[in-house]
Amino acid sequence: MKLYPHPNRDNTALIVIDPINSCAHEKCEHPQRNIRFSKIRSMLSRLNSFIDKYREEIGGLVVVTTTVPWKKEFLPDNLNELYSDPNANYYSQDHSGFDEQFYGIYPLKDDLIITKNTYDAFADDKLLEELHKRNIQYIVVTGVFSDGCVLASIVGGFSRGYNFVILKDLIETTDSETRQEIQRGLVEFTFPKMFGLTINSNEFLENYSKRTS
């Protein structure tokens, strides 16, 4: 397995994108719109185990993202304009803060928690400042949705000069066959051809931990 020659625990960060109720919990599913999360819930269980191994075997910065309340008053103008189309509207109906809580992932006090108001995590100044301060160059990507915020964050981070390792078994989207097909295209072609090394988490741990020992 060929990995990039230069990543190490000091210049690499793991980012976990949106492991939150609105993207995983049964209460947040919309069967009438074919939005179901069973595949995401299964993946998040594996992701939680991976994060433990990552901390133990590799270490370094762990970034976990959540979102602002996904409502008009918290979102940028371009998203609100998009959501004026009823077919694109994805506003949250929750008023309790439940949607933004983490699902199956348990950040530690030293992790960096980013609360974003758009798809791309790298649009957040706090994240960019922290990565720059720590001299981070390599980003290991996991999370949801592979065809939404994961994709947007990879594109945004790559455009800002970061190198990526995409863990293909630890990104996921809804159960929709259309979205699953899009994910297959991203994993098999778009990500490895355009944005970064795309491997599974076991391959990553086996190879990367050797480089940091």
Secondary structure by P-SEA (a helix, b strand, c coil): cccccccccccbbbbbcccccccccccccccccccccaaaaaaaaaaaaaaaaaaaccccbbbbbbbcccccccccaaaaaaacccccccccccccccccccccccccccbbbbbbccccccccaaaaaaaaaacccbbbbbbcccccaaaaaaaaaaaabbbbbbccccccccccaaaaaaaaaaaaccccccccccccaaaaaaccccccc
